[in-house]
Amino acid sequence: MELQQQFEAAVAQSKTLSQKPDNETLLKLYSLYKQATDGDINIDEPTNMFDFVGKAKYNAWNELKGTSKEDAMNNYITLVQQLKG
């Protein structure tokens, strides 16, 4: 199976996990997904100091800057497989 197909299957599987992952894991899934689909971060950092979720998402994605889309896809697939157990 091609990497893109494996990634799309992992995205679908991530929505049907038996248990909801903790917030840290959800941020990792989010940032890997964004890096795999959009590449390096392309949004401005949230300016509202009370937008904790927005800032956490921004920081998680920003930490992956420079990671190739293929590496992000592979890491996403691996993480979902670990979560499936």
PyMOL Python script that loads the backbone (N, CA, C, O; Angstrom):
from pymol import cmd

cmd.read_pdbstr("""\
ATOM      1  N   MET A   1       0.852  -1.190   0.000  1.00  0.00           N
ATOM      2  CA  MET A   1       0.000   0.000   0.000  1.00  0.00           C
ATOM      3  C   MET A   1       0.893   1.248   0.000  1.00  0.00           C
ATOM      4  O   MET A   1       1.906   1.303   0.698  1.00  0.00           O
ATOM      5  N   GLU A   2       0.511   2.205  -0.765  1.00  0.00           N
ATOM      6  CA  GLU A   2       1.229   3.465  -0.892  1.00  0.00           C
ATOM      7  C   GLU A   2       1.134   4.278   0.408  1.00  0.00           C
ATOM      8  O   GLU A   2       0.153   4.168   1.143  1.00  0.00           O
ATOM      9  N   LEU A   3       2.160   5.092   0.682  1.00  0.00           N
ATOM     10  CA  LEU A   3       2.220   5.868   1.924  1.00  0.00           C
ATOM     11  C   LEU A   3       0.983   6.737   2.111  1.00  0.00           C
ATOM     12  O   LEU A   3       0.430   6.792   3.209  1.00  0.00           O
ATOM     13  N   GLN A   4       0.541   7.418   1.055  1.00  0.00           N
ATOM     14  CA  GLN A   4      -0.637   8.285   1.155  1.00  0.00           C
ATOM     15  C   GLN A   4      -1.869   7.480   1.567  1.00  0.00           C
ATOM     16  O   GLN A   4      -2.672   7.943   2.377  1.00  0.00           O
ATOM     17  N   GLN A   5      -2.018   6.290   1.017  1.00  0.00           N
ATOM     18  CA  GLN A   5      -3.162   5.434   1.355  1.00  0.00           C
ATOM     19  C   GLN A   5      -3.060   4.962   2.806  1.00  0.00           C
ATOM     20  O   GLN A   5      -4.064   4.913   3.517  1.00  0.00           O
ATOM     21  N   GLN A   6      -1.848   4.613   3.244  1.00  0.00           N
ATOM     22  CA  GLN A   6      -1.645   4.190   4.638  1.00  0.00           C
ATOM     23  C   GLN A   6      -1.981   5.332   5.583  1.00  0.00           C
ATOM     24  O   GLN A   6      -2.598   5.124   6.628  1.00  0.00           O
ATOM     25  N   PHE A   7      -1.572   6.541   5.210  1.00  0.00           N
ATOM     26  CA  PHE A   7      -1.845   7.716   6.029  1.00  0.00           C
ATOM     27  C   PHE A   7      -3.349   7.959   6.127  1.00  0.00           C
ATOM     28  O   PHE A   7      -3.875   8.185   7.218  1.00  0.00           O
ATOM     29  N   GLU A   8      -4.036   7.914   4.997  1.00  0.00           N
ATOM     30  CA  GLU A   8      -5.485   8.137   4.994  1.00  0.00           C
ATOM     31  C   GLU A   8      -6.205   7.071   5.821  1.00  0.00           C
ATOM     32  O   GLU A   8      -7.185   7.375   6.502  1.00  0.00           O
ATOM     33  N   ALA A   9      -5.730   5.831   5.766  1.00  0.00           N
ATOM     34  CA  ALA A   9      -6.322   4.760   6.567  1.00  0.00           C
ATOM     35  C   ALA A   9      -6.086   5.031   8.058  1.00  0.00           C
ATOM     36  O   ALA A   9      -6.974   4.807   8.880  1.00  0.00           O
ATOM     37  N   ALA A  10      -4.884   5.514   8.400  1.00  0.00           N
ATOM     38  CA  ALA A  10      -4.567   5.827   9.801  1.00  0.00           C
ATOM     39  C   ALA A  10      -5.430   6.982  10.299  1.00  0.00           C
ATOM     40  O   ALA A  10      -5.866   6.975  11.451  1.00  0.00           O
ATOM     41  N   VAL A  11      -5.679   7.970   9.449  1.00  0.00           N
ATOM     42  CA  VAL A  11      -6.549   9.089   9.828  1.00  0.00           C
ATOM     43  C   VAL A  11      -7.954   8.562  10.138  1.00  0.00           C
ATOM     44  O   VAL A  11      -8.567   8.959  11.129  1.00  0.00           O
ATOM     45  N   ALA A  12      -8.447   7.680   9.297  1.00  0.00           N
ATOM     46  CA  ALA A  12      -9.775   7.103   9.527  1.00  0.00           C
ATOM     47  C   ALA A  12      -9.782   6.284  10.825  1.00  0.00           C
ATOM     48  O   ALA A  12     -10.738   6.347  11.597  1.00  0.00           O
ATOM     49  N   GLN A  13      -8.723   5.525  11.057  1.00  0.00           N
ATOM     50  CA  GLN A  13      -8.641   4.705  12.270  1.00  0.00           C
ATOM     51  C   GLN A  13      -8.548   5.565  13.523  1.00  0.00           C
ATOM     52  O   GLN A  13      -9.050   5.180  14.579  1.00  0.00           O
ATOM     53  N   SER A  14      -7.910   6.727  13.414  1.00  0.00           N
ATOM     54  CA  SER A  14      -7.743   7.593  14.582  1.00  0.00           C
ATOM     55  C   SER A  14      -9.094   8.092  15.097  1.00  0.00           C
ATOM     56  O   SER A  14      -9.222   8.472  16.261  1.00  0.00           O
ATOM     57  N   LYS A  15     -10.091   8.086  14.223  1.00  0.00           N
ATOM     58  CA  LYS A  15     -11.422   8.565  14.607  1.00  0.00           C
ATOM     59  C   LYS A  15     -12.274   7.467  15.232  1.00  0.00           C
ATOM     60  O   LYS A  15     -13.378   7.727  15.711  1.00  0.00           O
ATOM     61  N   THR A  16     -11.757   6.234  15.228  1.00  0.00           N
ATOM     62  CA  THR A  16     -12.532   5.119  15.765  1.00  0.00           C
ATOM     63  C   THR A  16     -11.783   4.388  16.879  1.00  0.00           C
ATOM     64  O   THR A  16     -12.044   3.212  17.129  1.00  0.00           O
ATOM     65  N   LEU A  17     -10.868   5.068  17.540  1.00  0.00           N
ATOM     66  CA  LEU A  17     -10.119   4.448  18.634  1.00  0.00           C
ATOM     67  C   LEU A  17     -11.070   4.115  19.780  1.00  0.00           C
ATOM     68  O   LEU A  17     -12.037   4.836  20.024  1.00  0.00           O
ATOM     69  N   SER A  18     -10.788   3.020  20.478  1.00  0.00           N
ATOM     70  CA  SER A  18     -11.666   2.597  21.561  1.00  0.00           C
ATOM     71  C   SER A  18     -11.612   3.555  22.750  1.00  0.00           C
ATOM     72  O   SER A  18     -12.599   3.714  23.468  1.00  0.00           O
ATOM     73  N   GLN A  19     -10.463   4.190  22.954  1.00  0.00           N
ATOM     74  CA  GLN A  19     -10.332   5.176  24.034  1.00  0.00           C
ATOM     75  C   GLN A  19      -9.813   6.487  23.459  1.00  0.00           C
ATOM     76  O   GLN A  19      -8.972   6.499  22.561  1.00  0.00           O
ATOM     77  N   LYS A  20     -10.332   7.590  23.996  1.00  0.00           N
ATOM     78  CA  LYS A  20      -9.851   8.897  23.562  1.00  0.00           C
ATOM     79  C   LYS A  20      -8.443   9.111  24.133  1.00  0.00           C
ATOM     80  O   LYS A  20      -8.229   8.948  25.334  1.00  0.00           O
ATOM     81  N   PRO A  21      -7.491   9.475  23.275  1.00  0.00           N
ATOM     82  CA  PRO A  21      -6.126   9.729  23.752  1.00  0.00           C
ATOM     83  C   PRO A  21      -6.081  10.940  24.680  1.00  0.00           C
ATOM     84  O   PRO A  21      -6.979  11.782  24.664  1.00  0.00           O
ATOM     85  N   ASP A  22      -5.024  11.015  25.489  1.00  0.00           N
ATOM     86  CA  ASP A  22      -4.853  12.182  26.357  1.00  0.00           C
ATOM     87  C   ASP A  22      -4.524  13.410  25.510  1.00  0.00           C
ATOM     88  O   ASP A  22      -4.220  13.294  24.323  1.00  0.00           O
ATOM     89  N   ASN A  23      -4.589  14.578  26.129  1.00  0.00           N
ATOM     90  CA  ASN A  23      -4.398  15.838  25.396  1.00  0.00           C
ATOM     91  C   ASN A  23      -3.040  15.918  24.710  1.00  0.00           C
ATOM     92  O   ASN A  23      -2.944  16.421  23.590  1.00  0.00           O
ATOM     93  N   GLU A  24      -1.999  15.435  25.358  1.00  0.00           N
ATOM     94  CA  GLU A  24      -0.660  15.475  24.755  1.00  0.00           C
ATOM     95  C   GLU A  24      -0.618  14.650  23.469  1.00  0.00           C
ATOM     96  O   GLU A  24      -0.032  15.065  22.469  1.00  0.00           O
ATOM     97  N   THR A  25      -1.244  13.482  23.513  1.00  0.00           N
ATOM     98  CA  THR A  25      -1.281  12.617  22.336  1.00  0.00           C
ATOM     99  C   THR A  25      -2.148  13.239  21.239  1.00  0.00           C
ATOM    100  O   THR A  25      -1.808  13.164  20.059  1.00  0.00           O
ATOM    101  N   LEU A  26      -3.264  13.851  21.630  1.00  0.00           N
ATOM    102  CA  LEU A  26      -4.111  14.529  20.645  1.00  0.00           C
ATOM    103  C   LEU A  26      -3.340  15.660  19.956  1.00  0.00           C
ATOM    104  O   LEU A  26      -3.472  15.851  18.748  1.00  0.00           O
ATOM    105  N   LEU A  27      -2.545  16.399  20.710  1.00  0.00           N
ATOM    106  CA  LEU A  27      -1.723  17.463  20.117  1.00  0.00           C
ATOM    107  C   LEU A  27      -0.706  16.881  19.144  1.00  0.00           C
ATOM    108  O   LEU A  27      -0.450  17.461  18.089  1.00  0.00           O
ATOM    109  N   LYS A  28      -0.127  15.738  19.494  1.00  0.00           N
ATOM    110  CA  LYS A  28       0.852  15.091  18.617  1.00  0.00           C
ATOM    111  C   LYS A  28       0.173  14.652  17.324  1.00  0.00           C
ATOM    112  O   LYS A  28       0.709  14.852  16.234  1.00  0.00           O
ATOM    113  N   LEU A  29      -1.009  14.053  17.451  1.00  0.00           N
ATOM    114  CA  LEU A  29      -1.758  13.653  16.253  1.00  0.00           C
ATOM    115  C   LEU A  29      -2.078  14.862  15.385  1.00  0.00           C
ATOM    116  O   LEU A  29      -1.910  14.822  14.166  1.00  0.00           O
ATOM    117  N   TYR A  30      -2.541  15.937  16.019  1.00  0.00           N
ATOM    118  CA  TYR A  30      -2.882  17.159  15.295  1.00  0.00           C
ATOM    119  C   TYR A  30      -1.670  17.702  14.542  1.00  0.00           C
ATOM    120  O   TYR A  30      -1.746  17.991  13.347  1.00  0.00           O
ATOM    121  N   SER A  31      -0.553  17.836  15.255  1.00  0.00           N
ATOM    122  CA  SER A  31       0.628  18.458  14.647  1.00  0.00           C
ATOM    123  C   SER A  31       1.193  17.587  13.525  1.00  0.00           C
ATOM    124  O   SER A  31       1.619  18.110  12.495  1.00  0.00           O
ATOM    125  N   LEU A  32       1.202  16.272  13.711  1.00  0.00           N
ATOM    126  CA  LEU A  32       1.684  15.388  12.650  1.00  0.00           C
ATOM    127  C   LEU A  32       0.762  15.446  11.437  1.00  0.00           C
ATOM    128  O   LEU A  32       1.226  15.446  10.296  1.00  0.00           O
ATOM    129  N   TYR A  33      -0.549  15.495  11.688  1.00  0.00           N
ATOM    130  CA  TYR A  33      -1.507  15.594  10.588  1.00  0.00           C
ATOM    131  C   TYR A  33      -1.290  16.893   9.796  1.00  0.00           C
ATOM    132  O   TYR A  33      -1.232  16.877   8.567  1.00  0.00           O
ATOM    133  N   LYS A  34      -1.174  18.004  10.512  1.00  0.00           N
ATOM    134  CA  LYS A  34      -0.990  19.297   9.843  1.00  0.00           C
ATOM    135  C   LYS A  34       0.326  19.324   9.065  1.00  0.00           C
ATOM    136  O   LYS A  34       0.373  19.839   7.948  1.00  0.00           O
ATOM    137  N   GLN A  35       1.393  18.774   9.648  1.00  0.00           N
ATOM    138  CA  GLN A  35       2.686  18.760   8.969  1.00  0.00           C
ATOM    139  C   GLN A  35       2.608  17.878   7.726  1.00  0.00           C
ATOM    140  O   GLN A  35       3.181  18.207   6.687  1.00  0.00           O
ATOM    141  N   ALA A  36       1.904  16.767   7.836  1.00  0.00           N
ATOM    142  CA  ALA A  36       1.783  15.843   6.701  1.00  0.00           C
ATOM    143  C   ALA A  36       0.930  16.416   5.578  1.00  0.00           C
ATOM    144  O   ALA A  36       1.196  16.161   4.403  1.00  0.00           O
ATOM    145  N   THR A  37      -0.088  17.184   5.928  1.00  0.00           N
ATOM    146  CA  THR A  37      -1.004  17.684   4.904  1.00  0.00           C
ATOM    147  C   THR A  37      -0.670  19.089   4.422  1.00  0.00           C
ATOM    148  O   THR A  37      -0.854  19.392   3.243  1.00  0.00           O
ATOM    149  N   ASP A  38      -0.182  19.955   5.312  1.00  0.00           N
ATOM    150  CA  ASP A  38       0.083  21.351   4.952  1.00  0.00           C
ATOM    151  C   ASP A  38       1.565  21.707   4.900  1.00  0.00           C
ATOM    152  O   ASP A  38       1.929  22.748   4.353  1.00  0.00           O
ATOM    153  N   GLY A  39       2.421  20.861   5.461  1.00  0.00           N
ATOM    154  CA  GLY A  39       3.843  21.195   5.525  1.00  0.00           C
ATOM    155  C   GLY A  39       4.113  22.124   6.706  1.00  0.00           C
ATOM    156  O   GLY A  39       3.364  22.143   7.683  1.00  0.00           O
ATOM    157  N   ASP A  40       5.195  22.891   6.598  1.00  0.00           N
ATOM    158  CA  ASP A  40       5.575  23.785   7.697  1.00  0.00           C
ATOM    159  C   ASP A  40       4.456  24.747   8.046  1.00  0.00           C
ATOM    160  O   ASP A  40       3.663  25.146   7.193  1.00  0.00           O
ATOM    161  N   ILE A  41       4.411  25.104   9.297  1.00  0.00           N
ATOM    162  CA  ILE A  41       3.349  25.963   9.825  1.00  0.00           C
ATOM    163  C   ILE A  41       3.193  27.219   8.969  1.00  0.00           C
ATOM    164  O   ILE A  41       4.174  27.847   8.571  1.00  0.00           O
ATOM    165  N   ASN A  42       1.941  27.567   8.698  1.00  0.00           N
ATOM    166  CA  ASN A  42       1.668  28.689   7.798  1.00  0.00           C
ATOM    167  C   ASN A  42       0.616  29.635   8.381  1.00  0.00           C
ATOM    168  O   ASN A  42      -0.081  30.341   7.652  1.00  0.00           O
ATOM    169  N   ILE A  43       0.519  29.631   9.715  1.00  0.00           N
ATOM    170  CA  ILE A  43      -0.427  30.521  10.387  1.00  0.00           C
ATOM    171  C   ILE A  43       0.327  31.350  11.415  1.00  0.00           C
ATOM    172  O   ILE A  43       1.424  30.985  11.838  1.00  0.00           O
ATOM    173  N   ASP A  44      -0.268  32.461  11.811  1.00  0.00           N
ATOM    174  CA  ASP A  44       0.333  33.300  12.846  1.00  0.00           C
ATOM    175  C   ASP A  44       0.001  32.742  14.219  1.00  0.00           C
ATOM    176  O   ASP A  44      -1.036  32.110  14.422  1.00  0.00           O
ATOM    177  N   GLU A  45       0.901  32.992  15.151  1.00  0.00           N
ATOM    178  CA  GLU A  45       0.658  32.568  16.532  1.00  0.00           C
ATOM    179  C   GLU A  45      -0.557  33.319  17.076  1.00  0.00           C
ATOM    180  O   GLU A  45      -0.701  34.518  16.839  1.00  0.00           O
ATOM    181  N   PRO A  46      -1.429  32.621  17.803  1.00  0.00           N
ATOM    182  CA  PRO A  46      -2.602  33.299  18.376  1.00  0.00           C
ATOM    183  C   PRO A  46      -2.168  34.446  19.285  1.00  0.00           C
ATOM    184  O   PRO A  46      -1.221  34.308  20.060  1.00  0.00           O
ATOM    185  N   THR A  47      -2.859  35.568  19.188  1.00  0.00           N
ATOM    186  CA  THR A  47      -2.502  36.734  19.997  1.00  0.00           C
ATOM    187  C   THR A  47      -3.316  36.825  21.278  1.00  0.00           C
ATOM    188  O   THR A  47      -2.935  37.544  22.202  1.00  0.00           O
ATOM    189  N   ASN A  48      -4.424  36.113  21.346  1.00  0.00           N
ATOM    190  CA  ASN A  48      -5.254  36.126  22.547  1.00  0.00           C
ATOM    191  C   ASN A  48      -4.569  35.294  23.630  1.00  0.00           C
ATOM    192  O   ASN A  48      -4.398  34.085  23.474  1.00  0.00           O
ATOM    193  N   MET A  49      -4.181  35.941  24.721  1.00  0.00           N
ATOM    194  CA  MET A  49      -3.431  35.236  25.752  1.00  0.00           C
ATOM    195  C   MET A  49      -4.258  34.158  26.448  1.00  0.00           C
ATOM    196  O   MET A  49      -3.698  33.318  27.153  1.00  0.00           O
ATOM    197  N   PHE A  50      -5.576  34.164  26.265  1.00  0.00           N
ATOM    198  CA  PHE A  50      -6.428  33.157  26.874  1.00  0.00           C
ATOM    199  C   PHE A  50      -6.783  32.022  25.916  1.00  0.00           C
ATOM    200  O   PHE A  50      -7.548  31.127  26.276  1.00  0.00           O
ATOM    201  N   ASP A  51      -6.241  32.050  24.713  1.00  0.00           N
ATOM    202  CA  ASP A  51      -6.473  30.984  23.731  1.00  0.00           C
ATOM    203  C   ASP A  51      -5.441  29.876  23.952  1.00  0.00           C
ATOM    204  O   ASP A  51      -4.522  29.684  23.156  1.00  0.00           O
ATOM    205  N   PHE A  52      -5.626  29.160  25.055  1.00  0.00           N
ATOM    206  CA  PHE A  52      -4.649  28.144  25.441  1.00  0.00           C
ATOM    207  C   PHE A  52      -4.599  26.992  24.437  1.00  0.00           C
ATOM    208  O   PHE A  52      -3.524  26.481  24.120  1.00  0.00           O
ATOM    209  N   VAL A  53      -5.753  26.595  23.947  1.00  0.00           N
ATOM    210  CA  VAL A  53      -5.801  25.493  22.984  1.00  0.00           C
ATOM    211  C   VAL A  53      -5.123  25.909  21.677  1.00  0.00           C
ATOM    212  O   VAL A  53      -4.324  25.158  21.117  1.00  0.00           O
ATOM    213  N   GLY A  54      -5.448  27.102  21.202  1.00  0.00           N
ATOM    214  CA  GLY A  54      -4.829  27.602  19.970  1.00  0.00           C
ATOM    215  C   GLY A  54      -3.323  27.702  20.091  1.00  0.00           C
ATOM    216  O   GLY A  54      -2.597  27.346  19.163  1.00  0.00           O
ATOM    217  N   LYS A  55      -2.851  28.179  21.223  1.00  0.00           N
ATOM    218  CA  LYS A  55      -1.405  28.300  21.438  1.00  0.00           C
ATOM    219  C   LYS A  55      -0.749  26.921  21.507  1.00  0.00           C
ATOM    220  O   LYS A  55       0.337  26.721  20.963  1.00  0.00           O
ATOM    221  N   ALA A  56      -1.402  25.979  22.172  1.00  0.00           N
ATOM    222  CA  ALA A  56      -0.849  24.626  22.269  1.00  0.00           C
ATOM    223  C   ALA A  56      -0.757  23.980  20.888  1.00  0.00           C
ATOM    224  O   ALA A  56       0.246  23.347  20.560  1.00  0.00           O
ATOM    225  N   LYS A  57      -1.805  24.141  20.082  1.00  0.00           N
ATOM    226  CA  LYS A  57      -1.786  23.603  18.723  1.00  0.00           C
ATOM    227  C   LYS A  57      -0.696  24.266  17.888  1.00  0.00           C
ATOM    228  O   LYS A  57       0.041  23.595  17.166  1.00  0.00           O
ATOM    229  N   TYR A  58      -0.600  25.594  17.992  1.00  0.00           N
ATOM    230  CA  TYR A  58       0.418  26.326  17.253  1.00  0.00           C
ATOM    231  C   TYR A  58       1.813  25.820  17.624  1.00  0.00           C
ATOM    232  O   TYR A  58       2.625  25.521  16.748  1.00  0.00           O
ATOM    233  N   ASN A  59       2.082  25.728  18.922  1.00  0.00           N
ATOM    234  CA  ASN A  59       3.408  25.308  19.385  1.00  0.00           C
ATOM    235  C   ASN A  59       3.726  23.878  18.958  1.00  0.00           C
ATOM    236  O   ASN A  59       4.852  23.587  18.552  1.00  0.00           O
ATOM    237  N   ALA A  60       2.743  22.986  19.049  1.00  0.00           N
ATOM    238  CA  ALA A  60       2.968  21.589  18.662  1.00  0.00           C
ATOM    239  C   ALA A  60       3.317  21.486  17.179  1.00  0.00           C
ATOM    240  O   ALA A  60       4.240  20.763  16.804  1.00  0.00           O
ATOM    241  N   TRP A  61       2.580  22.210  16.338  1.00  0.00           N
ATOM    242  CA  TRP A  61       2.844  22.177  14.896  1.00  0.00           C
ATOM    243  C   TRP A  61       4.171  22.863  14.596  1.00  0.00           C
ATOM    244  O   TRP A  61       4.947  22.377  13.773  1.00  0.00           O
ATOM    245  N   ASN A  62       4.436  23.977  15.249  1.00  0.00           N
ATOM    246  CA  ASN A  62       5.665  24.730  15.008  1.00  0.00           C
ATOM    247  C   ASN A  62       6.900  23.902  15.348  1.00  0.00           C
ATOM    248  O   ASN A  62       7.942  24.061  14.712  1.00  0.00           O
ATOM    249  N   GLU A  63       6.799  23.018  16.344  1.00  0.00           N
ATOM    250  CA  GLU A  63       7.937  22.171  16.726  1.00  0.00           C
ATOM    251  C   GLU A  63       8.330  21.199  15.618  1.00  0.00           C
ATOM    252  O   GLU A  63       9.454  20.695  15.608  1.00  0.00           O
ATOM    253  N   LEU A  64       7.423  20.933  14.692  1.00  0.00           N
ATOM    254  CA  LEU A  64       7.704  19.999  13.601  1.00  0.00           C
ATOM    255  C   LEU A  64       8.246  20.698  12.349  1.00  0.00           C
ATOM    256  O   LEU A  64       8.454  20.057  11.318  1.00  0.00           O
ATOM    257  N   LYS A  65       8.469  21.992  12.441  1.00  0.00           N
ATOM    258  CA  LYS A  65       8.966  22.750  11.286  1.00  0.00           C
ATOM    259  C   LYS A  65      10.222  22.076  10.737  1.00  0.00           C
ATOM    260  O   LYS A  65      11.151  21.766  11.483  1.00  0.00           O
ATOM    261  N   GLY A  66      10.236  21.859   9.449  1.00  0.00           N
ATOM    262  CA  GLY A  66      11.381  21.220   8.797  1.00  0.00           C
ATOM    263  C   GLY A  66      11.221  19.717   8.627  1.00  0.00           C
ATOM    264  O   GLY A  66      12.006  19.089   7.917  1.00  0.00           O
ATOM    265  N   THR A  67      10.211  19.131   9.272  1.00  0.00           N
ATOM    266  CA  THR A  67       9.942  17.700   9.115  1.00  0.00           C
ATOM    267  C   THR A  67       9.272  17.487   7.760  1.00  0.00           C
ATOM    268  O   THR A  67       8.341  18.207   7.400  1.00  0.00           O
ATOM    269  N   SER A  68       9.752  16.497   7.016  1.00  0.00           N
ATOM    270  CA  SER A  68       9.165  16.248   5.699  1.00  0.00           C
ATOM    271  C   SER A  68       7.742  15.708   5.850  1.00  0.00           C
ATOM    272  O   SER A  68       7.382  15.128   6.875  1.00  0.00           O
ATOM    273  N   LYS A  69       6.953  15.912   4.812  1.00  0.00           N
ATOM    274  CA  LYS A  69       5.581  15.404   4.831  1.00  0.00           C
ATOM    275  C   LYS A  69       5.587  13.879   4.976  1.00  0.00           C
ATOM    276  O   LYS A  69       4.742  13.315   5.671  1.00  0.00           O
ATOM    277  N   GLU A  70       6.536  13.220   4.322  1.00  0.00           N
ATOM    278  CA  GLU A  70       6.612  11.768   4.389  1.00  0.00           C
ATOM    279  C   GLU A  70       6.941  11.296   5.805  1.00  0.00           C
ATOM    280  O   GLU A  70       6.337  10.340   6.291  1.00  0.00           O
ATOM    281  N   ASP A  71       7.887  11.951   6.468  1.00  0.00           N
ATOM    282  CA  ASP A  71       8.226  11.583   7.842  1.00  0.00           C
ATOM    283  C   ASP A  71       7.034  11.810   8.768  1.00  0.00           C
ATOM    284  O   ASP A  71       6.757  10.993   9.647  1.00  0.00           O
ATOM    285  N   ALA A  72       6.332  12.921   8.566  1.00  0.00           N
ATOM    286  CA  ALA A  72       5.159  13.203   9.391  1.00  0.00           C
ATOM    287  C   ALA A  72       4.080  12.136   9.181  1.00  0.00           C
ATOM    288  O   ALA A  72       3.443  11.696  10.138  1.00  0.00           O
ATOM    289  N   MET A  73       3.880  11.724   7.931  1.00  0.00           N
ATOM    290  CA  MET A  73       2.900  10.670   7.658  1.00  0.00           C
ATOM    291  C   MET A  73       3.296   9.369   8.349  1.00  0.00           C
ATOM    292  O   MET A  73       2.470   8.721   8.992  1.00  0.00           O
ATOM    293  N   ASN A  74       4.562   8.994   8.212  1.00  0.00           N
ATOM    294  CA  ASN A  74       5.038   7.758   8.839  1.00  0.00           C
ATOM    295  C   ASN A  74       4.886   7.812  10.354  1.00  0.00           C
ATOM    296  O   ASN A  74       4.469   6.831  10.970  1.00  0.00           O
ATOM    297  N   ASN A  75       5.219   8.942  10.957  1.00  0.00           N
ATOM    298  CA  ASN A  75       5.101   9.091  12.408  1.00  0.00           C
ATOM    299  C   ASN A  75       3.637   9.048  12.851  1.00  0.00           C
ATOM    300  O   ASN A  75       3.317   8.486  13.900  1.00  0.00           O
ATOM    301  N   TYR A  76       2.757   9.639  12.054  1.00  0.00           N
ATOM    302  CA  TYR A  76       1.321   9.607  12.352  1.00  0.00           C
ATOM    303  C   TYR A  76       0.817   8.170  12.311  1.00  0.00           C
ATOM    304  O   TYR A  76       0.116   7.726  13.220  1.00  0.00           O
ATOM    305  N   ILE A  77       1.174   7.447  11.256  1.00  0.00           N
ATOM    306  CA  ILE A  77       0.762   6.043  11.098  1.00  0.00           C
ATOM    307  C   ILE A  77       1.243   5.216  12.292  1.00  0.00           C
ATOM    308  O   ILE A  77       0.480   4.434  12.859  1.00  0.00           O
ATOM    309  N   THR A  78       2.499   5.390  12.666  1.00  0.00           N
ATOM    310  CA  THR A  78       3.074   4.655  13.800  1.00  0.00           C
ATOM    311  C   THR A  78       2.336   4.968  15.091  1.00  0.00           C
ATOM    312  O   THR A  78       2.034   4.064  15.870  1.00  0.00           O
ATOM    313  N   LEU A  79       2.041   6.249  15.324  1.00  0.00           N
ATOM    314  CA  LEU A  79       1.347   6.644  16.545  1.00  0.00           C
ATOM    315  C   LEU A  79      -0.049   6.036  16.609  1.00  0.00           C
ATOM    316  O   LEU A  79      -0.462   5.544  17.659  1.00  0.00           O
ATOM    317  N   VAL A  80      -0.771   6.065  15.507  1.00  0.00           N
ATOM    318  CA  VAL A  80      -2.121   5.485  15.483  1.00  0.00           C
ATOM    319  C   VAL A  80      -2.058   3.978  15.732  1.00  0.00           C
ATOM    320  O   VAL A  80      -2.897   3.430  16.447  1.00  0.00           O
ATOM    321  N   GLN A  81      -1.065   3.309  15.144  1.00  0.00           N
ATOM    322  CA  GLN A  81      -0.923   1.868  15.364  1.00  0.00           C
ATOM    323  C   GLN A  81      -0.656   1.572  16.843  1.00  0.00           C
ATOM    324  O   GLN A  81      -1.172   0.595  17.385  1.00  0.00           O
ATOM    325  N   GLN A  82       0.148   2.416  17.493  1.00  0.00           N
ATOM    326  CA  GLN A  82       0.421   2.239  18.918  1.00  0.00           C
ATOM    327  C   GLN A  82      -0.846   2.453  19.742  1.00  0.00           C
ATOM    328  O   GLN A  82      -1.086   1.741  20.718  1.00  0.00           O
ATOM    329  N   LEU A  83      -1.643   3.418  19.355  1.00  0.00           N
ATOM    330  CA  LEU A  83      -2.871   3.706  20.088  1.00  0.00           C
ATOM    331  C   LEU A  83      -3.907   2.593  19.932  1.00  0.00           C
ATOM    332  O   LEU A  83      -4.694   2.329  20.841  1.00  0.00           O
ATOM    333  N   LYS A  84      -3.895   1.946  18.769  1.00  0.00           N
ATOM    334  CA  LYS A  84      -4.813   0.837  18.538  1.00  0.00           C
ATOM    335  C   LYS A  84      -4.437  -0.362  19.416  1.00  0.00           C
ATOM    336  O   LYS A  84      -5.287  -1.179  19.772  1.00  0.00           O
ATOM    337  N   GLY A  85      -3.153  -0.449  19.754  1.00  0.00           N
ATOM    338  CA  GLY A  85      -2.686  -1.547  20.602  1.00  0.00           C
ATOM    339  C   GLY A  85      -2.628  -2.790  19.846  1.00  0.00           C
ATOM    340  O   GLY A  85      -2.257  -3.828  20.392  1.00  0.00           O
TER     341      GLY A  85
END
""", "prot")
cmd.dss("prot")
cmd.show_as("cartoon", "prot")
cmd.util.cbc("prot")
cmd.orient("prot")
